[in-house]
C-alpha cells in the first residue's frame, strides 16, 4: 500500500513540477509554485493519514478488551506514521525540486 502511495506521490510531484516549470512558466521568485507545492503535499498526506486508525479497528477492539494499553498503541501508531510522513515529504520535495531547479547557463 505504501508503494502505491509513493508512486502516486512521485507522479504528483513530477506533474506539478512540469506544470510549474514548462506549461505555466512561473518565475523562480514567484510564491504561487510554493503555495501549490504545500497544498498538493498537504492534500496527498491527508489522504494517506485517513487509513491510520480505521484499517485496524476490529483488531484494536479485540486487543483492547484483552488489556492492551490504549495510550501506548496510539503513540506507537502516530510515531510510525510520522516517520512515513517525513519520508513522503522528502521524496515529494526532492522530486519536485530536481525537475524545477534552474538550468546552468
C-alpha positions in Angstrom: 0.0 0.0 0.0 2.9 2.4 0.7 4.5 1.6 -2.7 1.3 2.6 -4.5 1.1 5.8 -2.5 4.8 6.6 -3.1 4.2 6.1 -6.8 1.2 8.5 -6.7 3.2 11.0 -4.7 6.1 10.9 -7.0 3.8 11.2 -10.0 2.1 14.2 -8.4 5.4 15.9 -7.8 6.5 15.3 -11.4 3.2 16.6 -12.8 3.3 19.7 -10.6 6.9 20.5 -11.4 6.4 20.1 -15.1 3.3 22.3 -14.9 5.0 25.0 -13.0 8.2 24.9 -15.0 7.2 24.2 -18.6 3.5 24.9 -19.0 2.7 27.9 -16.9 6.4 29.1 -16.7 6.3 30.7 -13.3 9.3 32.8 -12.3 11.6 31.3 -9.7 10.9 34.0 -7.2 7.1 33.8 -7.5 5.2 32.5 -4.5 2.5 30.6 -6.4 4.5 27.5 -7.1 5.5 27.2 -3.4 1.8 27.6 -2.4 0.9 24.9 -5.0 3.6 22.5 -3.5 2.4 23.0 0.0 -1.3 22.5 -1.0 -0.6 19.4 -3.0 1.6 17.8 -0.4 -1.0 18.6 2.4 -3.9 17.0 0.4 -1.9 13.9 -0.5 -0.7 13.3 3.0 -4.1 13.9 4.5 -5.5 11.2 2.2 -2.7 8.8 3.3 -3.4 9.5 7.0 -7.1 8.6 6.7 -6.3 4.9 7.0 -4.1 5.3 10.1 -6.6 4.1 12.7 -9.5 3.0 10.5 -7.8 0.0 8.9 -7.2 -1.9 12.2 -10.4 -1.0 14.1 -11.5 -4.6 14.7 -8.1 -5.8 15.8 -7.8 -2.8 18.1 -11.1 -3.6 19.8 -10.1 -7.2 20.3 -6.7 -6.2 21.7 -8.2 -3.5 23.9 -10.6 -6.0 25.5 -7.6 -8.3 26.3 -5.8 -5.5 28.1 -3.8 -3.5 25.5 -2.6 -0.1 26.7 -4.6 2.3 24.5 -2.1 5.2 25.0 0.9 3.1 24.0 -1.0 1.8 20.9 -2.0 5.4 19.9 1.5 6.8 20.4 3.2 3.9 18.5 0.9 4.3 15.5 1.5 8.1 15.5 5.3 7.7 15.7 5.4 5.2 12.8 3.1 7.5 10.8 5.3 10.5 11.4 8.3 8.5 10.0 6.2 7.7 6.9 5.2 11.4 6.5 8.8 12.5 6.7 9.8 10.0 4.1 6.9 11.0 1.8 7.6 14.7 2.2 11.3 14.2 1.4 10.5 12.2 -1.7 7.9 14.7 -2.9 10.2 17.7 -2.3 13.2 16.2 -3.9 11.3 15.1 -7.0 9.7 18.5 -7.4 12.9 20.5 -7.0 15.1 18.2 -9.1 12.7 19.0 -12.0 12.2 22.6 -11.1 15.9 23.5 -10.5 17.3 26.3 -12.6 19.5 25.3 -15.5 23.2 26.1 -15.8 23.8 29.0 -18.1 
